[in-house]
Amino acid sequence: MKHRYSHFIRPLQVIFDVFLINLIAFIVFDSNYLNALFLSYISIFWLISSYFLKFYKVHRYTQLLRVFTLLFRQFIIFILGYFAFFGIFREGVMVGNQFVVLASIIGAISLSKITWFLLLQKYRALGKNYRTTIVIGYDDSSKNIIKLFKSKSNLGYRYQGFFSNRVYKNNEFLGKIDSLQEYLKENVVDEMYCSISSLSEDKITELKKIANEKDMVIKLIPNASELYSKDQKVEFYDDSLLVVNVKKLPFEFEENYYIKRFFDIGFSLFVIIFLLSWLYPLLWILIKLESRGPVLFKQPREGLNTDQFICYKFRSMRMNEYSDKVHATKGDSRVTRIGAFMRRTSIDELPQFFNVLMGDMSVVGPRPHLESLSLEYQKEVDDYLKRHLMKPGITGLAQVSGYRGEIKKKSDIKNRVRLDIFYIENWSFLLDLKIIIQTTMNVFKGDENAY
């Protein structure tokens, strides 16, 4: 198992708090239509305000004082939104008990927040919900972080040892820095802490690449005089111990994952119900009339973390032995007449919405490749494996930027990978919407590379 910590802790906290708010309001207020309206309003307002105020952004190194700050800031906004409701609706037992409900919510949520915080610390002190860590470089700065890992068991860091170009007779010494790759072949590491003063800029760049390939978090331990770029985030461990977190990818934030997944489910259901429900039978007849074989073409592709899945498409070629090995070229004799139309309009890709619904793909993301092609591209393109940090998509930034279809030269795949990585590093929900709109426009106006 890759991770020994759960991604469900934060969502469970959100669900529990919303449940508390609804339970308190339901018990005190009358059960009428206005109560139902209030419950819906206050739940949505809590979710939106907590998201923008980062109320649930509590990390394992967060101090208790920070928790009180989050509570204070959240309740200031929550109180304003709470009384805004009663500024509109002024009737019944709700108005008479609104202060009782507000005080109960503040008390219950505060108790919940602090209890979660303390219980998690206790749980981690018992050796649960931990992250394995290693340190690169061995100097005064790195010794401070090592000391913290050893002394603060409630933070949930399991320190494995350190790498250094200087050999130490120390049971924590794991080897020279160049032996890191060999160590990672047999050991799983979640976070890597690198001392800036012990490493050259080229070595840090190399370590960042290794971290991306191994799905590790990389953090830099700076000197007080270091300057930090806008791609780095300063974090404090144990009040005064400073660590620089290398820029996080958007999908390292759990809320972004859920936003994208909820949209994927909703959008794919819409397409399946309102488009594929009648288009599938029609295409079944047309495909069967022109050539023998199944209606759906199934092909193994590489997805998230290079895991394989079966990708679905409407079959656009006559049955042939090279369909899994050779991509279609311009004027390809294997492509049927209905197949040429489906390819030109991208209709052949529509069954992939079933892949999206099953969780193998996303509506927008890097296009999935065959394993054989993926192995070839890894040798030719730097950072190619970074494409696998997120689910593949039905469409993507590279496709709407003119890079789809046949790969004729090396620059084609390099440009695709460059745009895929840009998308992964700069994802936003609005960017997804823009790509979907552009894809829809391309369907109607045609794409010269769609064949």
C-alpha positions in Angstrom: 0.0 0.0 0.0 1.5 3.3 -1.1 0.2 5.5 1.7 -0.1 4.8 5.4 -2.3 7.8 6.0 -5.9 8.4 5.1 -7.3 11.0 2.6 -10.7 10.6 4.2 -10.0 12.3 7.5 -10.7 15.8 6.2 -13.9 14.9 4.3 -15.2 13.1 7.4 -14.6 16.2 9.5 -16.6 18.3 7.0 -19.5 15.8 6.9 -19.5 15.5 10.7 -19.6 19.3 11.2 -22.4 19.8 8.7 -24.3 17.0 10.4 -23.9 18.7 13.8 -25.2 22.0 12.4 -28.2 20.4 10.9 -28.9 18.3 14.0 -28.9 21.3 16.3 -31.1 23.4 14.0 -33.5 20.6 13.5 -34.0 19.9 17.2 -34.6 23.5 18.2 -36.6 24.8 15.3 -40.0 23.7 14.1 -40.2 21.1 11.3 -41.7 23.2 8.6 -40.8 24.4 5.1 -38.8 27.3 6.5 -36.8 25.0 8.7 -35.9 22.9 5.6 -35.0 26.1 3.7 -32.8 27.2 6.6 -31.0 23.9 6.8 -30.2 23.9 3.1 -29.0 27.5 3.3 -26.8 27.2 6.4 -25.3 23.9 5.1 -24.3 25.4 1.8 -23.1 28.6 3.4 -20.9 26.7 5.8 -19.4 24.6 3.0 -18.6 27.6 0.9 -17.3 29.8 3.7 -15.1 27.0 5.1 -13.7 26.3 1.7 -12.6 29.9 1.0 -11.4 30.5 4.6 -9.5 27.2 4.5 -11.1 26.2 7.8 -10.2 22.5 7.3 -6.6 23.2 6.2 -5.1 21.8 9.4 -1.9 19.9 8.8 0.0 17.5 11.1 2.5 20.3 11.9 -0.2 22.9 12.6 -0.1 24.4 16.1 -3.2 24.5 18.5 -3.1 28.3 18.4 -3.6 28.2 14.6 -6.7 26.1 15.2 -8.2 28.8 17.5 -7.4 31.4 14.8 -9.3 29.3 12.2 -12.3 29.0 14.5 -12.4 32.7 15.2 -12.1 33.7 11.5 -14.7 31.1 10.4 -17.3 32.1 13.0 -17.0 35.8 12.2 -18.1 35.1 8.6 -20.6 32.4 9.7 -22.4 34.7 12.1 -22.8 37.3 9.3 -24.3 34.7 7.0 -26.4 33.3 9.8 -28.2 36.5 10.6 -28.5 37.5 6.9 -31.0 34.6 6.7 -33.1 36.1 9.5 -33.0 39.5 7.9 -35.1 38.0 5.1 -37.3 35.6 7.0 -38.9 37.0 10.1 -41.5 34.6 11.5 -42.2 31.7 13.9 -40.2 30.0 16.5 -37.1 30.3 14.4 -36.6 33.9 15.3 -37.1 33.4 19.0 -34.5 30.7 19.2 -31.9 31.9 16.8 -29.4 32.9 19.5 -29.8 29.5 21.2 -29.1 27.7 17.9 -26.1 30.0 17.0 -24.5 29.5 20.5 -25.0 25.8 20.3 -23.5 25.6 16.8 -20.4 27.6 17.8 -19.9 25.5 20.9 -20.4 22.2 19.1 -18.2 23.0 16.2 -15.4 24.4 18.4 -15.5 21.2 20.5 -15.5 19.1 17.4 -12.6 20.9 15.9 -10.4 20.8 19.0 -11.4 17.1 19.7 -10.5 16.1 16.1 -7.2 17.9 16.4 -6.2 16.3 19.8 -7.4 12.8 18.8 -5.4 12.8 15.6 -2.3 13.8 17.6 -2.9 11.0 20.0 -3.6 8.6 17.2 -0.3 9.5 15.5 1.6 9.3 18.7 0.5 5.6 18.8 2.3 5.1 15.4 -0.8 5.4 13.2 -1.6 7.7 10.2 2.1 8.4 9.6 4.2 9.6 6.7 7.7 8.1 6.1 10.4 10.8 5.7 14.0 10.9 4.7 16.5 13.8 4.8 19.0 14.8 2.1 22.1 16.5 3.5 23.4 16.5 7.0 24.1 19.9 8.5 22.7 22.1 11.4 19.5 22.8 9.5 18.7 19.2 8.6 19.6 18.1 12.2 16.9 20.4 13.5 14.2 18.8 11.4 15.5 15.3 12.3 15.4 16.2 16.0 11.8 17.3 15.5 10.8 14.1 13.8 12.3 12.1 16.7 10.9 14.2 19.6 7.4 14.9 18.3 5.7 11.5 17.7 2.3 13.2 17.7 3.1 14.8 14.3 3.0 11.4 12.7 6.4 11.5 10.8 8.3 8.2 10.7 11.9 9.2 10.1 13.9 6.6 8.1 17.3 8.2 8.0 19.5 10.6 6.0 21.6 10.7 2.8 24.9 12.7 2.7 27.9 12.8 0.4 30.0 12.5 3.5 30.1 9.0 5.1 29.0 8.8 8.7 29.3 5.9 11.1 25.7 6.4 12.2 22.9 3.8 12.0 20.7 6.6 10.5 23.1 7.1 7.5 21.4 5.5 4.5 24.2 6.2 2.0 25.5 8.8 -0.4 23.0 11.0 -2.2 23.6 9.3 -5.5 22.4 6.0 -4.0 18.9 7.5 -3.4 17.4 5.9 -6.5 18.5 2.4 -5.4 17.0 3.0 -1.9 13.7 4.1 -3.4 13.4 0.9 -5.4 12.9 -1.1 -2.2 11.5 1.5 0.2 8.4 3.7 0.1 9.0 7.3 1.1 6.2 9.9 1.4 8.2 13.1 2.1 11.8 14.1 1.3 13.4 17.0 3.2 16.4 18.6 1.4 19.0 20.9 3.0 19.6 23.8 0.6 23.0 24.5 2.0 24.2 21.0 1.3 23.0 20.7 -2.3 23.7 22.4 -5.6 20.9 23.9 -7.7 21.3 21.1 -10.3 21.1 18.5 -7.6 17.9 20.1 -6.2 16.4 20.0 -9.7 17.3 16.4 -10.0 15.7 15.6 -6.6 12.5 17.4 -7.7 12.4 15.2 -10.8 12.8 12.0 -8.7 10.1 13.2 -6.3 7.7 13.7 -9.2 8.4 10.2 -10.6 8.0 8.6 -7.2 5.0 10.6 -6.1 6.8 12.1 -3.1 6.4 15.4 -1.5 9.7 17.4 -1.5 10.4 20.1 1.0 13.5 22.3 1.3 15.2 23.2 4.5 16.6 26.7 4.0 19.1 28.9 5.7 17.7 32.1 7.2 19.3 34.2 4.4 17.7 32.2 1.5 15.2 33.9 -0.8 12.2 32.0 -1.9 10.4 32.0 -5.2 6.7 32.5 -5.7 6.5 28.7 -6.5 7.4 27.9 -2.9 5.4 28.0 0.3 6.9 28.8 3.7 5.8 26.5 6.5 6.6 26.5 10.2 7.2 23.3 12.2 7.2 23.6 16.0 6.8 27.5 15.9 10.3 28.5 14.9 11.6 25.7 12.6 11.2 26.9 9.0 10.6 24.6 6.0 10.0 25.6 2.4 7.4 23.5 0.6 8.0 23.2 -3.1 5.0 24.4 -5.1 2.1 22.0 -4.7 0.3 20.7 -7.7 -3.4 21.6 -7.8 -4.5 18.0 -7.1 -2.4 17.8 -3.9 -5.3 19.9 -2.5 -8.2 17.4 -1.8 -10.9 19.9 -2.5 -9.7 20.2 -6.1 -9.9 16.5 -6.6 -13.5 16.4 -5.3 -14.5 19.4 -7.4 -13.2 17.7 -10.6 -14.6 14.3 -9.7 -18.1 15.6 -8.9 -18.1 17.5 -12.2 -16.9 14.4 -14.1 -19.7 12.3 -12.7 -22.4 14.9 -13.4 -21.1 15.7 -16.9 -20.7 12.0 -17.9 -24.2 11.1 -16.6 -25.6 14.0 -18.7 -23.9 12.8 -21.9 -24.8 9.1 -21.3 -28.5 9.9 -20.5 -29.2 12.6 -23.0 -26.9 11.7 -25.9 -25.6 8.1 -25.8 -29.0 6.7 -24.8 -30.3 7.3 -28.4 -27.0 7.6 -30.3 -25.6 4.2 -29.2 -28.5 2.2 -30.9 -28.3 4.3 -34.0 -24.5 3.9 -34.4 -24.8 0.2 -33.5 -26.9 -0.3 -36.7 -24.7 1.8 -38.9 -21.4 0.2 -37.8 -22.9 -3.3 -38.1 -24.2 -2.6 -41.6 -20.8 -1.5 -42.9 -18.4 -4.1 -41.3 -18.4 -7.1 -39.1 -17.2 -7.0 -35.6 -18.1 -5.5 -32.2 -19.6 -2.0 -31.9 -17.1 -1.0 -29.2 -13.4 -1.1 -29.6 -11.6 -2.0 -26.4 -8.0 -1.2 -25.8 -5.7 -1.2 -22.7 -4.3 2.2 -22.0 -2.1 3.7 -19.2 -3.9 5.8 -16.6 -3.3 7.3 -13.2 0.1 6.2 -11.8 0.6 4.2 -15.0 -2.1 1.7 -14.0 -3.7 0.1 -17.0 -7.4 0.2 -17.7 -9.7 -0.7 -20.7 -10.5 2.3 -22.8 -13.7 2.3 -24.9 -14.4 3.8 -28.3 -16.9 3.2 -31.1 -15.2 1.0 -33.6 -14.2 3.1 -36.6 -12.0 0.5 -38.5 -12.5 -2.8 -40.1 -11.2 -5.6 -38.0 -7.5 -5.9 -38.4 -4.4 -7.3 -36.6 -2.7 -3.9 -36.3 -5.4 -2.0 -34.5 -3.7 -2.3 -31.2 -0.2 -1.4 -32.6 -0.5 1.2 -35.3 -2.4 4.5 -35.1 -4.6 5.6 -37.9 -2.9 7.8 -40.6 -4.4 10.1 -43.2 -6.3 8.2 -45.8 -6.0 5.0 -43.8 -7.7 2.2 -45.7 -8.8 0.5 -42.5 -11.1 3.3 -41.6 -14.8 2.7 -42.6 -17.0 5.5 -44.0 -19.0 5.8 -40.8 -15.7 5.5 -38.9 -14.3 8.5 -40.8 -17.3 10.5 -39.9 -17.1 9.5 -36.2 -13.4 10.3 -36.1 -13.9 13.7 -37.8 -16.6 14.7 -35.3 -14.9 12.9 -32.3 -18.1 10.8 -31.8 -16.0 7.7 -31.6 -14.7 9.0 -28.2 -18.1 9.2 -26.6 -18.1 5.7 -24.9 -15.2 7.0 -22.8 -17.7 8.8 -20.7 -18.4 5.3 -19.3 -14.6 5.2 -18.4 -15.1 8.6 -16.7 -18.1 7.4 -14.7 -16.1 4.3 -13.6 -13.3 6.6 -12.4 -10.6 5.4 -14.9 -10.7 8.7 -16.8 -11.6 12.4 -16.4 -13.5 14.6 -18.9 -10.4 16.7 -19.3 -6.8 15.6 -18.9 -3.8 14.2 -20.8 -4.8 11.7 -23.4 -4.1 8.0 -22.4 -1.4 6.2 -24.4 -0.6 2.5 -25.1 2.0 1.0 -22.8 4.3 0.3 -25.7 4.2 3.9 -26.9 4.5 5.2 -23.4 7.7 3.3 -22.9 9.1 4.8 -26.1 8.1 8.4 -25.2 9.7 8.1 -21.8 13.1 7.8 -23.5 12.5 10.8 -25.7 10.7 13.3 -23.5 11.9 14.7 -20.2 9.2 14.6 -17.4 7.0 12.4 -19.5 6.0 10.4 -16.4 4.5 13.5 -14.9 1.5 13.0 -17.2 0.5 10.1 -15.0 0.0 12.3 -11.9 -3.6 12.7 -12.8 -6.3 10.7 -14.6 -6.2 10.8 -18.5 -8.9 12.7 -20.2 -11.3 12.4 -23.2 -10.0 15.8 -24.3 -7.1 18.0 -23.1 -5.2 21.2 -23.5 -2.8 19.6 -26.0 -5.8 18.5 -28.2 -7.5 21.9 -28.3 -4.1 23.5 -29.0 -3.7 21.6 -32.3 -1.8 18.5 -31.1 -4.1 15.5 -31.6 -4.1 12.6 -34.0 -1.0 11.1 -35.7 2.4 11.8 -34.2 4.7 12.5 -37.3 7.8 13.8 -35.6 9.4 14.0 -32.1 8.4 17.7 -31.6 4.7 16.6 -31.8 4.9 14.4 -28.7 7.2 16.9 -26.9 4.7 19.7 -27.4 1.9 17.4 -26.2 3.8 16.5 -23.1 4.7 20.2 -22.5 1.0 21.2 -22.7 -0.1 18.2 -20.6 2.4 19.2 -17.8 1.3 22.8 -18.0 -2.3 21.7 -17.5 -1.4 19.5 -14.5 0.6 22.3 -12.9 -2.0 25.0 -13.6 -5.3 23.2 -13.4 -8.4 25.1 -12.5 -12.1 24.4 -12.9 -12.4 27.4 -15.3 -9.6 26.0 -17.4 -11.5 22.7 -17.7 -14.7 24.6 -18.8 -12.6 26.5 -21.4 -11.2 23.3 -22.8 -14.6 21.6 -23.0 -16.1 24.6 -24.8 -13.1 24.7 -27.3 -13.5 21.0 -27.9 -17.2 21.4 -28.6 -16.4 24.2 -31.1 -13.8 22.0 -32.8 -16.3 19.3 -33.3 -18.6 21.6 -35.3 -15.9 23.4 -37.3 -13.8 20.3 -37.8 -10.1 19.5 -37.1 -7.7 18.8 -39.9 -5.8 16.3 -37.6 -9.0 14.3 -36.8 -8.7 11.3 -39.1 
